[in-house]
Amino acid sequence: MLRSGACARSACSRSLHEERTKDLEFFFQYLVAGITYGTIYAIVAIGFNIIYNATGIINFAQGEFVMLGGMTAVTLHRFMPLPAAILGAVVLTTIVGAIIEIAFIRWLRRPSVLRMIVITIALSILIRETALHIWGESVRSLPYFTGSSMTSFQWGGVYVSPQILWVIGIGVFVVAALGAFFNLTMLGRQMRACSANRDAARLCGINAGNMVTLSFMISAAIGALGGCIICPITYVQYDSGTPLAIKGFTVAILGGLGNSTAAVGAGMILGILESFSIWVLPAAYKEVIAISILLLILFVRPSGIFGSAEAARLKDF
């Protein structure tokens, strides 16, 4: 009798230990997923911030740059190796960004915020509908950069795909490269000068128009690269840019518009919250998280949780 009771307690203890271990593994699995998606959202937010810093414009077509990068890379990959396809997609999307600025933005003279919102939303719709006519409604994807969708390694009970490491690694590289560009290069300093005071920059001999075009090109290139690295994980289709634009904008607001460094932290917050929301809420509520956070920040702290009202206008990378 005593022996059977001891066995029952031992079995119960093992079951409890296994359940806690399983919960811990789930926790870290969701954490890794949240960091991955947070990196993606941060890359999109950085694209928003680059254009905002240079022009004061919130480019709601930023998500379409991500979509264009992914779709173009998928098409080019039929004819060339994956690295060349990704490079070609980034270059072509960069050209699209330059064309958009030259054709639709440059000729405007001190436009109102409402006018710019309408123009960039219209551009987003135009790009999306063009993509629909070119690629159709099919969902497409790139192969994993290393390994395959079935390849993963276990780290502390967490299964991690090699593509996740590519996403995080390239995200860190983008942030570091942009920081070095804006702080250490002459061209980057000229862009920051235009951001701080465009009229004073002109008096110093800087071509402000070219700096604005360059900001659109860099933003488009970053968006396209982001689209390429997430394409193997999330897939891509003609309308996949809109949800990313909403989440990227949420991260940009959360971190403080113009502060790309803070956007990284804000991206992690949103990505992790979304990931863990699936643990406790139905999956259908995942998309509500970003909108809820955006509305909350706009009502409570419009300058973002990482900045002050003054910092929102400093536009310091």
C-alpha positions in Angstrom: 0.0 0.0 0.0 2.8 2.4 1.0 4.8 1.3 -2.0 1.9 2.0 -4.5 1.3 5.4 -2.9 5.0 6.3 -3.3 4.9 5.2 -6.9 1.9 7.3 -7.6 3.5 10.3 -6.0 6.7 9.7 -8.1 4.7 9.3 -11.3 2.8 12.5 -10.5 6.1 14.4 -9.8 7.5 13.2 -13.1 4.4 14.2 -14.9 4.5 17.7 -13.3 8.2 18.0 -14.2 7.6 17.0 -17.8 4.7 19.5 -18.1 6.9 22.3 -16.7 9.7 21.3 -19.1 7.3 21.3 -22.0 5.9 24.7 -21.0 9.5 26.1 -20.8 10.2 24.7 -24.3 7.1 26.3 -25.6 8.1 29.6 -23.9 11.5 29.7 -25.7 10.0 28.5 -29.0 7.5 31.4 -28.9 10.3 33.8 -27.8 12.5 32.8 -30.8 9.5 33.3 -33.1 8.8 36.7 -31.6 12.4 37.8 -32.0 12.3 36.7 -35.7 9.1 38.6 -36.5 10.3 41.5 -34.4 13.4 41.8 -36.6 11.2 41.8 -39.7 9.0 44.6 -38.3 12.0 46.6 -37.2 13.4 46.4 -40.8 10.1 47.8 -42.2 10.0 50.5 -39.5 13.6 51.6 -40.3 12.4 52.1 -43.9 9.7 54.4 -42.6 12.1 56.3 -40.4 14.7 56.9 -43.2 12.2 58.6 -45.4 10.6 60.4 -42.4 14.0 61.7 -41.3 14.8 63.1 -44.8 11.4 64.5 -45.7 9.0 64.4 -42.8 6.9 62.1 -45.0 5.3 58.9 -43.6 5.5 56.6 -46.6 2.6 54.2 -46.4 3.9 52.4 -49.5 6.9 51.0 -47.5 5.2 47.6 -47.2 5.0 47.4 -51.0 8.7 47.6 -51.2 9.0 44.5 -49.1 6.4 42.7 -51.3 8.2 43.8 -54.5 11.5 42.6 -53.2 10.2 39.1 -52.4 8.1 38.7 -55.6 10.9 40.0 -57.9 13.4 37.7 -56.3 11.1 34.7 -56.8 10.8 35.6 -60.5 14.5 36.2 -61.0 15.4 33.0 -59.2 13.9 31.0 -62.2 16.8 32.3 -64.3 19.7 32.8 -62.0 21.2 31.6 -58.7 19.6 32.7 -55.4 22.2 35.4 -54.4 22.1 37.0 -57.8 18.2 36.9 -57.7 18.2 38.7 -54.3 20.7 41.3 -55.5 18.7 41.9 -58.7 15.5 42.2 -56.7 17.1 44.8 -54.3 18.5 46.8 -57.3 15.2 46.8 -59.2 13.2 47.8 -56.1 15.7 50.5 -55.4 15.1 51.9 -58.9 11.3 51.8 -58.2 11.9 53.8 -55.0 13.8 56.4 -57.0 11.1 56.6 -59.7 8.4 57.1 -57.1 10.2 60.0 -55.5 11.1 61.7 -58.7 7.7 61.2 -60.3 5.3 61.8 -57.4 7.1 63.5 -54.5 9.9 65.8 -55.8 7.6 68.3 -57.7 5.5 69.0 -54.5 6.3 72.2 -52.7 5.7 72.0 -48.9 2.7 69.7 -49.2 0.4 69.2 -46.2 0.6 66.0 -44.1 -2.9 64.9 -45.3 -1.9 65.3 -48.9 1.2 63.2 -48.4 -0.8 60.5 -46.6 -3.3 60.3 -49.5 -0.5 60.2 -52.1 1.5 57.5 -50.4 -1.6 55.4 -49.8 -2.6 55.8 -53.5 1.0 54.7 -54.5 0.6 51.7 -52.2 -2.6 50.7 -54.0 -1.1 51.4 -57.4 1.9 49.1 -56.7 -0.3 46.4 -55.2 -2.7 46.3 -58.2 0.3 46.3 -60.6 1.7 43.4 -58.8 -1.6 41.6 -59.0 -1.6 42.0 -62.8 2.0 40.8 -63.1 2.1 37.9 -60.7 -1.6 37.1 -60.0 -2.9 35.9 -56.7 -0.6 33.0 -56.3 1.4 32.6 -53.1 5.2 32.3 -53.8 8.3 31.6 -51.8 12.1 31.5 -52.1 14.1 28.4 -51.0 15.8 28.5 -47.7 19.2 30.2 -47.9 20.8 27.2 -46.2 19.2 23.8 -45.6 15.4 23.4 -46.3 12.1 23.9 -44.6 12.7 20.5 -42.9 16.1 21.4 -41.6 16.4 22.7 -38.1 18.6 22.3 -35.1 17.7 21.9 -31.5 19.1 24.4 -29.0 18.0 23.9 -25.4 14.8 22.2 -26.4 14.0 24.8 -29.0 13.9 24.0 -32.7 15.5 26.8 -34.7 15.5 27.0 -38.5 18.7 28.2 -40.2 16.6 30.8 -42.0 15.7 32.4 -38.7 19.4 33.0 -38.1 19.6 34.5 -41.5 16.8 36.9 -40.7 18.2 38.0 -37.3 21.8 38.2 -38.7 20.8 40.3 -41.7 18.6 42.5 -39.5 21.6 43.2 -37.1 23.8 43.9 -40.1 21.3 46.4 -41.6 21.1 48.3 -38.4 24.8 48.4 -37.9 25.5 49.3 -41.5 23.0 52.2 -41.5 24.4 53.5 -38.2 27.9 53.5 -39.7 26.6 55.1 -42.9 24.8 58.0 -41.3 27.5 58.7 -38.7 30.8 57.9 -40.5 30.3 58.7 -44.2 30.1 62.1 -45.9 27.0 61.2 -47.8 25.3 60.0 -44.6 26.2 63.2 -42.8 24.8 65.2 -45.7 21.5 63.3 -45.4 21.4 64.1 -41.7 22.1 67.7 -42.4 19.1 67.8 -44.8 17.1 66.1 -42.1 18.0 68.7 -39.5 17.5 71.8 -41.7 17.1 71.5 -45.4 17.4 75.2 -46.1 20.7 75.4 -44.2 22.0 72.3 -46.0 21.3 74.0 -49.3 23.2 77.0 -48.2 26.2 74.7 -47.5 26.0 73.4 -51.1 24.2 70.1 -50.4 21.6 69.1 -53.1 18.6 68.4 -50.9 16.6 67.0 -53.7 19.2 64.3 -54.4 19.3 63.5 -50.7 15.6 62.9 -50.6 15.8 60.6 -53.6 18.6 58.7 -52.0 16.5 58.3 -48.8 13.7 56.7 -50.9 16.3 54.5 -52.6 17.8 53.3 -49.4 14.4 52.7 -47.9 13.3 50.7 -50.9 16.5 48.7 -50.8 16.1 47.8 -47.1 12.4 46.9 -47.7 13.3 44.7 -50.7 16.1 42.9 -48.7 13.6 42.3 -45.9 11.2 40.9 -48.3 13.8 38.5 -49.6 14.9 37.2 -46.2 11.4 36.6 -44.9 10.0 35.1 -48.2 11.2 31.5 -47.3 9.4 31.7 -43.9 6.2 33.7 -44.5 5.8 33.4 -48.2 4.8 36.4 -50.4 1.9 37.5 -52.6 0.7 40.7 -54.2 -1.1 42.0 -51.0 1.4 40.8 -48.4 2.9 44.3 -48.1 -0.1 45.9 -46.4 0.0 44.0 -43.1 3.7 44.5 -42.9 3.3 48.2 -43.5 0.8 48.4 -40.6 3.1 46.6 -38.3 6.2 48.5 -39.4 4.3 51.8 -38.9 3.2 50.6 -35.4 6.8 49.8 -34.5 8.0 53.2 -35.9 5.4 55.0 -33.7 6.2 52.8 -30.7 9.9 53.5 -30.9 9.3 57.2 -31.8 9.2 58.4 -35.4 12.6 59.0 -36.8 14.5 56.9 -34.2 15.6 53.8 -36.0 17.7 52.5 -33.1 14.6 52.5 -30.9 12.6 50.8 -33.7 14.7 47.7 -33.1 13.5 47.5 -29.4 10.0 48.3 -30.4 10.0 45.6 -33.1 11.1 43.1 -30.5 8.2 44.2 -28.2 5.6 43.8 -30.9 7.0 40.6 -32.3 7.1 38.9 -28.9 3.7 40.1 -27.9 2.2 38.8 -31.1 4.0 35.5 -30.7 2.9 34.9 -27.1 -0.7 36.0 -27.9 -1.1 32.8 -29.9 -0.3 30.9 -26.7 -3.2 32.4 -24.8 -5.6 33.7 -27.5 -7.0 32.2 -30.7 -4.7 32.8 -33.7 -7.3 35.1 -35.3 -6.5 37.7 -32.7 -2.9 37.9 -33.7 -3.5 40.7 -36.2 -5.4 42.7 -33.6 -2.3 43.1 -31.4 -0.6 45.6 -33.7 -3.7 47.8 -34.2 -4.4 47.8 -30.5 -0.9 48.8 -29.6 -0.9 51.5 -32.3 -4.2 53.0 -31.0 -3.0 52.9 -27.4 0.3 54.6 -28.2 -1.5 57.3 -30.3 -3.8 58.0 -27.5 -1.5 57.8 -24.5 2.0 58.7 -25.8 2.1 59.8 -29.5 5.9 60.4 -29.4 6.5 56.7 -28.7 7.6 54.9 -25.5 11.3 55.5 -26.3 11.3 59.2 -27.0 9.9 62.5 -25.9 7.8 65.0 -27.9 11.0 66.9 -28.7 12.9 63.7 -29.7 10.1 62.9 -32.2 11.3 65.9 -34.2 15.0 65.6 -33.7 15.2 62.8 -36.4 18.4 61.5 -35.0 19.2 58.0 -36.3 
